[in-house]
Amino acid sequence: MMDKHIIKRNFSRYAQHYDQYCAIQNLCAVRLAKMASANGVRKILDVGCGTGNYTKLLRDRYPAARIWAIDISQKMVAIAKEKLKGRTVELIVADGEMLNLGEHFDFITSNACFQWFEDLEKTLSKYRELLNEKGGISFSTFGPLTFYELNESLNELLKESVSLNSCHFLAQEKIKEILTALFKEIEIERLTYQEKYDSLRELLKKIKFSGTGGSGVYKKVSWTSRLVDKLEKIYRDKFTEIVVTYEVFFCEGVR
């Protein structure tokens, strides 16, 4: 299970670095912003807004809509407020799984956030009740094959079964099952993105500062320089270079 307190702490601790390391999240945001229809949308909820990059795209796509954007990290919200100054977005520090805004929405959306939720099924059920009739939900979320190269390399190095946080992200079949039970006209598209790094240390730095490690890459080992060097050799032997895969599901549903 995800440790949300640690995830919140890490996102807050490295909030000032996030925009330097969120290239994949930004690619997802651009694609997600183009997916939903802009017709008839007057009230929008953006869950897990982070530093406001996706929120900014929503503001441009829906110029007449009221937008509420929430994030669990106060420091992330502070950065988003500065970035979105003058753009009439209501930014709120709140846990997306324990939401009580007293509002209903035409559109609920989230970019690269739902993989951190403790109970996505329960939360999406709540979101369905917050949607107006024929309202829509649209989100991107990372899948369990994210960082599989790193996970396999760690398994070989440690000679044991290792599970990174990303291994526990929900698979496409489970997300489809949840959406089918709650929404009409659902769609799920699976895409993979890859990034290459000059060294394993660069990859680990990206994971740390972008928050994609959640509660840490793998806390049961001492990340000494020697261990990182050994892991990098295994990584390159298996995959030739330091390449990492992100599995992303783009999901839509109508109430």
N, C-alpha and C positions, 0 to 999 in steps of 0.2 A: 504493500500500500504506500502511496505517496505521503511523505511527511510534509504537509502544507506549511507548517511553521518554518521549517528549514528552507523550503522553496521561497516563501515570502521573504525571509531574511536574506537569502542570496540575491534575489532580484533587487532588493533595496540596497544591499551592500555595493552592488556593481552597476547601479542604475546609470551613473554618469558615463560608463563605458559602453552601455548597451548599443547605442546607435553606430558604434564603430564595428560591431560584430554581428549585426542582424541582417545580413544580406539575404539569406534564405527566407527569413520571416517577411522581408520587404517584397520579395518575389511573390510569395503567397498572398500578401496584402493586395498587390496590384491585380492579380488574377481574381481574387475574391471580390474585390470592389466592382469588377465588371460583370459578375455573374447575375446578380439579382436585378429585376426590373425596377426602374426609378419611378414608375407610374403609381400615383396614389399613395405614396409613402410620406406620412406627415410626422410620425414619431418613431425614432430609432433608438435602440439600446445597443451599445457597443460594449461587450464583456471582455475584460482583460485587455484594456486599451494600451497598456504599457506606456511608452514615451509618446504615444499619439500619432504614430506614422500612418496606421490604418484609419484612425479617426479623421485625419486630415483628408484622406482620399474620400471618405464617406461625406465629409462636409462639401467637397467639390462636386461629388456626384449627386447629392441631394441638397441643393442650395436652399430650398424652401422648407426643409424638414427641421423639426426640433431634435437634437441629439443629446442623449445622456451617455456618457462614457465612464466606465468604472474600472478600477484596478485595485488589487489587494495591497499593493505597495504604495505607501504615501510618497516616497521619493520618485517613483515612476510618474505618479500623477502630477507632482510638482513640475517635472520636466515637460510633461504634456501640456500643462497650463501655460507655460512660457512659450512653447512651440505653437499653440493654438490661440494665442492672445488675439482678441478681436474677431474671432471666428464663431462666436455665440454657440459654444458647446458647454454643457453642464458636466463638469468633471467631478467625480465622487470617489473617495476611498471606500471600497466595499468588497466583500467576498462574494464572488459570483454565484456561489452555492448557497448563500444565506441572504438572498436579496429581498429587500422590502422597501421599494420606492413608492408604493401607492399609485403606480401608473400602469397603463396598458399601452401596447406598442403595435405598430403596423409591421415592424421589422426588427428582429433580434439577430445580432450577428457577432462573430468573434473570430479573430485571426490567431492561430497558433497558440491557443490557450487551454482548450478543453482537455488536452492530454494530462493536465495537472489536477483535474477534478477527482475527488474521492469517489463520487457516485454520479456519473454522467447521466445514467438513466433517470434517476430521481430528479436531477436538476433540469433535464430537458422536459420532463413532465411538468415541472413548475413553470418553465418558460412557455410551454404551450398554453397554460392558463393565463399568462400575461399578454398573449397575442390577441389582437382584435380578430373578429371573424375574417377568414381568408388572409390573415396575416402570415408572414413568412419568416423562416429561420434559415440562416446561411452561415456556414463556418468552415474553417480549415483546422485540421488537427493532425499531429504527427502520429504515424503508425509504428508498430513494433519492430519493423526492419530498420528503423532509424539507428545509425551507428552500429550496424551489424558487423562491419569490419573490425571495429574496435573491440566489440564484444568477443568475437571469435579469437582475436589475437590475445586478449586477456585470458581466455579459457586455456589456450595453449601455453601461455607463460606460467600460469598458476597451477596447471595440471588439475583443475577442478572446474565444476560447472559454475560459471559466473553469470549473473544477470544484472546488467545495467538498468537504470530506471526506465530507459526507453523500451526494454524488452517487455515491460508490463503495460505499455500503451495498448489501447483497445484495437483489435483487428477489424478489418473492413466488415467481415460477416457480422460481428457483434454490433457495430454501429448501425449497420443496415437493419438488423433485428429491432433495435431500439427505435429507430426512426419510423420503421414500418408500423410499429404499434401505436405511435403517437401522432403521425402526420400523414397527410395525403400527398400524392404526386412527388414522392421523394426521389432524389438523385444523388448518387455518390460517384465521384471520379477520383481515381487513384493516379497520382503522379509521383515520380521520383526525381530528386535533384541531387547533384553531386558537387562536392567541392574538393579541391586538391590543395595540399599544404607542402611547404618545403621541409617541414619537420613535424614529428609527433608533438613536440612541445608547443608549436604553433596551434595545432588542433586542440590540445588540452586547454590552451589559453582562450581559444574561441568558445569552447564549451563552457568554461568558467564565466566569461564576461557576458555571454549571450543568455545565460540561464538555462540552456538546453540540457545541462547535466542534472537539473532538478535539485536533489539533495546531495549531489556530488557524483563524480564519475564512478568511483568505487572506493568506499571508505574502509574496507577490510584489509587494505595493504598500505604499507608505508611508501609513499611516492618519492623514493630516493632518486637521485640522478642516475645511479647505476640501473635501477629497475626500469626507468623510462628508456634508457639506451637499449636494454635487452628487449623491451617491448617493441621499440621501433624496428629493431632488426627482424623480429618475428613478423611484424606488420608488413614490412617491405618484402620479406620472403614469400608471404602469402598473397599479397596484392600488388607487388611490384613498386608501388608508390604509396604515399600517404593520401589516400582518397577516402572520402566519407560519403555515405548515402543518407539522404533524408527521404523517408516515405511519408507522403502527405495525402490526406483524404480531403477533398472538397465536397461538402455536403449541403443539401438543400431540402427543405420540407415546407409544405403549406398546411395551415391549420384547417 
